[in-house]
Amino acid sequence: MREIKREKIWEQRYVFGDVQKDAAIREVSEALGVSPLFSVLLYNRGYTTAESARHFLRFEETDFHDPYLMADMERAVDRILSAVDKKEKIYIYGDYDVDGVTSVSMLYLYLTSLGAEVGIKIPKRDGEGYGVSGAAVRTIAESGATLIITVDTGITANAEVEYARELGVDFVVTDHHECHGELPLAAAVVNPHRPDCEYPFKELAGVGVIFKTICACEMKREEMRGGTAIDGVRRISSDYADLVAVGTIADVMPLVDENRLIVSLGLSKLEKGQGRPGLIALLDASTKKNGDDTKRKKVTSGMIGFGIAPRINAAGRMSDALIAVRLLLASDPFEVAERTEELCEINRQRQVEENQISTEANRILETNRAFDNDKVIILDSDEWQQGIIGIVASRITEKYGLPSILVSFSGSIIGEPSPYDDGKGSGRSIKGLNLVEALTYCEDLLEKYGGHELAAGLTVKRGKIDAFRKRINEYARERITDDMLKISVEADCELEANEINMELANEILRLEPFGIGNASPQFILKNAYVKKITYIGGGKHSKLLLEKDGVIHTAMYFGVGEGELSCTEGDTVDVLFNIDINDYKNLRSVQLIIHDIHVVDSLKDRYSKYRARYEEIRSGGSYLFEEQIVPAREDFAKVYTALRREFRAGVSVLESDAILKMVNTASAEEINYIKLKFILEILNELQICEVEELDTDIYRFNIFFNAKKTNIEKSSILKKIKGQCENPQYP
């Protein structure tokens, strides 16, 4: 199967020149005292008035919505506080991902702080699978519990809730997944996606929903004590913002509205070292390498998403999510250190397993021609770890540009493989093909399925997987077009080189935290000259010096290294980038973080044109004086000096490009390609030094250190090319 490099199409969200928009931007700029460019960034994010922009930039607990606007919140609070008052045993039932783990941990900490007896149930991914099970409900009931509170799960547990009621156990369901069909007949169902829920912000993570539930509980308790509701909200925010922030970021929720506020409060808490000891330890483990105890930099959502989240997730993927919960609940330093190392080791095992599955999946696709015409890649195995296949599916979709579903029968085989074995699948899609809708088209072939537009899970019998592969590909062939293989990337606006400065970089920090719904600003810089390229990190990354209008910027291109970069030194490029502040040894400087490069004018193409022109003139063609073909005495001196210096250093072979860089580095008067070619010919003709062109633009030279002085004007080559000039202006 052919690997696809998906083309990125850049689209500017804002182009200066729209009278109405420009006026709105000036108004916000003047009212807030910020630069017009920063006002553009606010405008692009929907904050088009001074009032809305000021609200966006403010972080106050008073900006939280009233949790009692959520349907069933009153009932949920009454049932939870009643259970606490009556000393009922309460069980928290959660999911095994980061959202679920942080939800479970936060609710456990809160309820135990009230003196409640609390148990925890998180199903294992292998064996039990996602969601509430009847077997687990029975076990919980047998333990003497009379209330189960779900977090980040339960919205489809209708049968299990009914079964619990028969056993004398109540359910309070808190979830944030889409509601399909009838709601469970629980004591309360708190979910902003309920059709009858009037809560103004629907994009809370599961941890956000339980956070609002705890806030509602504390508001009621505070009012019963004669205090104010906002005091309860502030206390809960102060105690648990770090956990809510981690769960929200890890579940890739939009960082707008309440999510932006709580994530900001949580990141600040972690940055000050005031978060849960387990989170601080994970942050240190992911940001400090080789015992480096230097001061931790600003904590960002990226550090959570790429540092903390994978380590917490690894527990549920590879082993037991309760390992991560125990770390988040731990306060003893020795226990925290021990559990952090355990989680990091599990994550290392996850990385090894992930690479093995990825290698095997790619080998299958590259050697089995049966997949060549498929629009949806479906692979299955009896051995793959079920908790890892979703990550590998993401890799495959990225590499081949097509939706992919990986299915594992691991853990379901009893004896010999059977058509009735259950395969657990995890899929990823591309923009334009809704994966859940595609699975719905195949629902009669599936045991169950669910998820979102771009990511979904399913269960399929081994005997039906071939029919499933055929059916979903029928669906996809009618819907996947060539345009869907292109990636549309939004840039905020185009910048000039002198607009990329520390003032703008510092203003951008005010937009944090960044994430879905509030992406880090991206810009376009056009027609920048690639002055220098250095490969770093063992050749895995590129560092470029870009010059435009006399301004030079350092630009980093992470993950694109030697042999992968589309440009070379001397090219003219457009770049898509973020602005970053590099803080090295307490020296702060602005640098560009490149995300894509378009070559506008390549040095290779220019040299091809230059070579053609050189051959024309060398064959007797005329030229204009303005083309600067004829070398002056000082030009010969510069080239000869550079060659002699290199020869002394043991270098006797150079490309013309390298020679040009040497002679033009400190010179205002540039020696162009054609002029250099004639200089090298003349130096050899007059035997000032020996120069041989081994291959196109590759020269071997030998310096005669005792050579006699020679009059350059004696060169027949020089006389000939002077005579070819149409408008000579020589002295």
Sequence and secondary structure as in RCSB ss.txt:
>XXXX:A:sequence
MREIKREKIWEQRYVFGDVQKDAAIREVSEALGVSPLFSVLLYNRGYTTAESARHFLRFEETDFHDPYLMADMER
AVDRILSAVDKKEKIYIYGDYDVDGVTSVSMLYLYLTSLGAEVGIKIPKRDGEGYGVSGAAVRTIAESGATLIIT
VDTGITANAEVEYARELGVDFVVTDHHECHGELPLAAAVVNPHRPDCEYPFKELAGVGVIFKTICACEMKREEMR
GGTAIDGVRRISSDYADLVAVGTIADVMPLVDENRLIVSLGLSKLEKGQGRPGLIALLDASTKKNGDDTKRKKVT
SGMIGFGIAPRINAAGRMSDALIAVRLLLASDPFEVAERTEELCEINRQRQVEENQISTEANRILETNRAFDNDK
VIILDSDEWQQGIIGIVASRITEKYGLPSILVSFSGSIIGEPSPYDDGKGSGRSIKGLNLVEALTYCEDLLEKYG
GHELAAGLTVKRGKIDAFRKRINEYARERITDDMLKISVEADCELEANEINMELANEILRLEPFGIGNASPQFIL
KNAYVKKITYIGGGKHSKLLLEKDGVIHTAMYFGVGEGELSCTEGDTVDVLFNIDINDYKNLRSVQLIIHDIHVV
DSLKDRYSKYRARYEEIRSGGSYLFEEQIVPAREDFAKVYTALRREFRAGVSVLESDAILKMVNTASAEEINYIK
LKFILEILNELQICEVEELDTDIYRFNIFFNAKKTNIEKSSILKKIKGQCENPQYP
>XXXX:A:secstr
       EEEEES  TT HHHHHHHHHHHHHHT  HHHHHHHHHTT  SHHHHHHHH   GGGS  GGGSTTHHH
HHHHHHHHHHTT EEEEEE SSHHHHHHHHHHHHHHHHTT EEEEE   TTTT SS  HHHHHHHHHTT  EEEE
ES  TT HHHHHHHHHTT EEEEE  S   SS    SEEE TTSTT   S     HHHHHHHHHHHHHHHHHHHT
T  HHHHHHHHHHHHHHHHHHHHHHTT   SHHHHHHHHHHHHHHHTT S HHHHHHHHHHH  TT         
HHHIIIIIHHHHHHHHHHS THHHHHHHH  SHHHHHHHHHHHHHHHHHHHHHHHHHHHHHHHHHHH GGGTT S
SEEEEESSS TTTHHHHHHHHHHHHSS EEEEE TTT  SS  TT EEEEEEE  TT  HHHHHHHTGGG SEEE
E SSEEEEEEEGGGHHHHHHHHHHHHHTT  GGGGSEEEEESEE  GGG SHHHHHHHGGG S BTTB    EEE
EEEEEEEEEEETTTTEEEEEEEETTEEEEEEETT  TTT S  TT EEEEEEEEEEEEETTEEEEEEEEEEEEEE
E HHHHHHHHHHHHHHHHTT  B GGG  S  HHHHHHHHHHHHHHHHTT  EEEHHHHHHHHHTT SS   HHH
HHHHHHHHHHTTSEEEEEEETTEEEEEE TT     GGG HHHHHHHHTBSS    
